[in-house]
Amino acid sequence: MPKKTDTRLVTGGRRKEWTSGIVNPPVYRASTCLFDSYADLRKRCEDPTAKHLFYARKGTPTQWALDEAITELEGGAGTMLYPSGIAAVTGAMLALVKTGDHILITDSAYEPTRAFADGLLKAMGVETTYYDPMIGAGIESLFRDNTSLVVCETPGSLTFEVQDLPAIIAAAKTRDIYVMVDNTWATPLLLKPLELGADVSVHACTKYIGGHSDVMLGSATANDRTFKKLQKTAFQLGQTAAPDDAFLGLRGLRTLSVRLKQHEKNALVVARWLESRPEVARVLHPAFPSCPGHEIWKRDFAGSSGLFSIILKGGDYPDTAALVDERKYFKMGFSWGGFESLILPSDPRFCRTAVKWDAEGPVIRIHIGLEDTDDLIADLSEGLDRYRERIAR
Ligand SMILES: Cc1ncc(COP(=O)(O)O)c(C=O)c1O
């Protein structure tokens, strides 16, 4: 019988030769790896990509244990680790494009992903077209002879449109175009892009995999036809994840399933309550019919995580200070996926070019942590009361 996911989370990467009699692989703080003899050096030089000690930039058991565990969860040929989530996104993209190519990026993509395409890739002579996240099979109409890559992020981590990955992948396959998915919101537990036919699945492990807001880390898992390209580019760029960070990623991964279930449960409670509030025009949470792509989420995902947005009714961004300032439990910060709740006003108007963002009011992104939902609701209730009073003035 194939291993179940929760078992994979516990056992992944724990090879005896990497853990040598203890539960977790030690943190190998290393640069130089020593060879026993010239013959040993020659032997290990035969394949520097193999998982044997060669030079620590190419990994040690600490990193291999994490990359193997993620590969087991995502499926595919292998995983490269990076020093941040955006390094994983850009490292994978760079591996799959060359000067003269054209690429397609969802309009809902994380802003620094766009910045990379509009900056470095443009300077390299790679042209980008942003597409409507809900385009589905219609993406075919944007393909050109030189289109080499489609970048998806599902759901979008600010506005939560759920993309029709199977339709996009089917269209891309007819032209041999690579498809890369930023799978950070779903984690390897709720969506498996490689099983749906994508070539690369990327995680900002900084978020749920790390899970404790104390590490910057990224991963990119790829299928057979793509993994070597990722590996070659990462090696050429000298991309590597620090051993302490890999250790924290691995420690977070072990409890991902239990944490995520609680994030999901808490987020649904708070989102349902928010939906009933008069200050809220819409809840952008994939599990809610008010979220674009809700039906696709039901079809393709195994659940939801703790990150979603609300659109406020009326008011403008300066008014949101009344809601977000001085919260007891909801702190303000750009990240998410840790054990704590966060709240963030975020304006999609400034990072949209394919589809104009036109909503009823300001967008507030909310990450629901592991606190008691009664406390979280009381905290938000006070903020929403203040917001209502402020916009009534
Ligand atoms: C969807 C998504 N992808 C990638 C990243 C980048 O991750 P990192 O902050 O680790 O570079 C983020 C960070 O917020 C994100 O939200």
The ligand as an SDF file (V2000), in Angstrom:
LIG
                    3D

 16 16  0  0  0  0  0  0  0  0999 V2000
    2.6660   33.4520   -2.9810 C   0  0  0  0  0  0  0  0  0  0  0  0
    4.0470   33.8190   -2.5900 C   0  0  0  0  0  0  0  0  0  0  0  0
    5.0630   33.3440   -3.3110 N   0  0  0  0  0  0  0  0  0  0  0  0
    6.3420   33.6340   -2.9980 C   0  0  0  0  0  0  0  0  0  0  0  0
    6.6340   34.4520   -1.9350 C   0  0  0  0  0  0  0  0  0  0  0  0
    8.0600   34.7950   -1.6530 C   0  0  0  0  0  0  0  0  0  0  0  0
    8.5400   34.1640   -0.5150 O   0  0  0  0  0  0  0  0  0  0  0  0
    9.7470   34.7760    0.3240 P   0  0  0  0  0  0  0  0  0  0  0  0
    9.1760   35.8900    1.1200 O   0  0  0  0  0  0  0  0  0  0  0  0
   10.2180   33.6280    1.1240 O   0  0  0  0  0  0  0  0  0  0  0  0
   10.7630   35.2550   -0.6550 O   0  0  0  0  0  0  0  0  0  0  0  0
    5.6060   34.9660   -1.1560 C   0  0  0  0  0  0  0  0  0  0  0  0
    5.9170   35.8450    0.0050 C   0  0  0  0  0  0  0  0  0  0  0  0
    5.0600   36.4920    0.5660 O   0  0  0  0  0  0  0  0  0  0  0  0
    4.2780   34.6500   -1.4960 C   0  0  0  0  0  0  0  0  0  0  0  0
    3.2460   35.1450   -0.7840 O   0  0  0  0  0  0  0  0  0  0  0  0
  1  2  1  0
  2  3  1  0
  2 15  2  0
  3  4  2  0
  4  5  1  0
  5  6  1  0
  5 12  2  0
  6  7  1  0
  7  8  1  0
  8  9  2  0
  8 10  1  0
  8 11  1  0
 12 13  1  0
 12 15  1  0
 13 14  2  0
 15 16  1  0
M  END
$$$$
